Amino acid sequence: MKKLRNPFTSLQGYNCFGCSPDNPLGLHLIFTEEEDEIVSRWQLDKNFQGYFNILHGGIQATLMDEIASWTVYVKVKTAGFTSKADIRYLKTVGMDQGPITLRARVKQMRRNLADIEVFLFDKNETLCARALLTFFTYPLDESKRSMYYPGHSRFYEETD
């Protein structure tokens, strides 16, 4: 398991709802790389409740979209944007069923389209939601220029 670093924190004005550690209203996601997967463990927060004691479905979608984008950054080694999301909610996520675990991996590449599979598990490892997100990816030079992609190596902790 490799802890991933967030290289975007050095950008002035960076305030991503999903992964900025400084967004007071955000999710503050942190990621690791485990073989072919990107993984995030996230503690449920009552501010993201939908129905009483249930994690809001839109927040679940956001969590899955965010880890999919990090999968593109680290595994596809470029940046892009979500062009399609097919989400299946299988079981409610109770606010007392955290922390949850998100796992994502590249299912396939089709030219510049990356299909990313994402799985959301509760604290008992019960699969609660799954998604297939398709990302339109940019060539590396364009992702650096227009999407502020810092380069693949910047996602890893500095080592001596």
N, C-alpha and C positions, 0 to 999 in steps of 0.2 A: 504494500500500500504506500502510495506517495501522496503527501499533502500537496495540494496545488495552491499557489499564491495568486492573489488578485492583482494583476499588473495595472489595472485601470485606476487604482486608487491614487496614482500620481497625476492623473489628468485633472486639471482645474475645472471645477463644476461637475465632476462625475457624481451622480446621485442615483444610480440604478436601484429601482424598487426591489429587484431580486437579490442582488449580490453586494451592493454597497454597504460596508460596515458602518457608514456614517449617516445613512438615511434613517431618521427617527421613526418613520412610518413603514420602513421596509422589512423584508424577510431575513436579511443578513445571512444568506446562504454561504456555506463554506464547502469546498469540494475536495475529494481525493480521487486518485486514479488507482483502480484495482484491476490489473490485467487489462482486459478489453473494455472495461466499464469505467464510467465516471459515477461517483457515489456522493450523496449528501445525506447527512442525518440532521433532522430539523426538529426542534422542540416546538410543539404546538403553542400558540399564543391566543388567548381568549379574544383578542382584538380581531381575529380572523374567523370568528364563528359565523356560521350561517344560521340554520335552524338551531334551536336550543341544544347546546352541547355537541354540535356537529361542525366539523371543519367545512367552510364554505367551498362549494364546487369551483368557483372562479379562482379561488386561491390555489386549489389543487391544480387547476389548469396552468396557472402562473408558475407554480413550482416545477411542473413538468416541462414547460416551455423554457424556463431558465436553465435547468440542467441539460436540456437538449442543446441549447446554444453553447454551453461550455463543452459539450461533447464535440461540437463542430470546431470550436477553438483548439481543443487539445488533440482530438483524434483525426480530424480532417485537416487540421493545421492551417485554417483560414477563418474568415468571418462570413456571415451571411444573415439572412432574415427568414423568419418563419413564413412559409407560403401556404401551408396546410397543416391542420391539426385534427386528428381523429382520436377522440378521447372516449374511453369506455369507463364509466364509473361502475364498479362491481359491488362495492360494499361501502356503507357510510364510515367515515373516520370520526370516531368520538373524540371529543376534546381531551378525554382522559386516556386515549390510546396512543400517546406519544412517548418518546420521540418517534417520528416516522422516518423511514429510509426511502430514498429515491435512488434508482439505478437506471443508467442510460447507456446505450451502446449504438454504434453505427450498424444498421441492418444492411444497407446497401448504398452504393453510389451509382447514380445514373447521370453521366456527364457532370453538370454542375449542381445536381440535386442530391442532397444527402437525406436519406430516410433514417430517422433516429427513433429507436424504440425506448420507451420509458416505462418504468414500473414503480408504483408507489405502494409501500408496505407499512402496516401499522407496527406497533411495538412487539406484537406477537408474530411478526413476519407473515401476516395474512395479506394477500394481495388485495388491495382496495380499489386500485385504478390502474389502467394501462393506457398508453397512448402511442400513436405513430405520428411523428411530426416530420414534415418535409421542409427542408431548408434550401433556399436558393443561395448557393455559395458564390463568392467572388473569387477571381484570380488573386493570388497573394498580393501583388503590387497594388491592386485596387482596394483590397480589404485594408491594407495598411494606410492608404491615402484617404479613403472615404468612411471607413468603419473604425478607425483608430486601433486596428489589430496590431499588437505590439511584437508579434512573432512568437512562434511556438515555445522557444526556450524560456521566455519570460514568465511562463506559467509554473515554473518549477522553482523551488527554494534554492537560493544560492548555496553552493557548497564549495569548500576549499579543497 
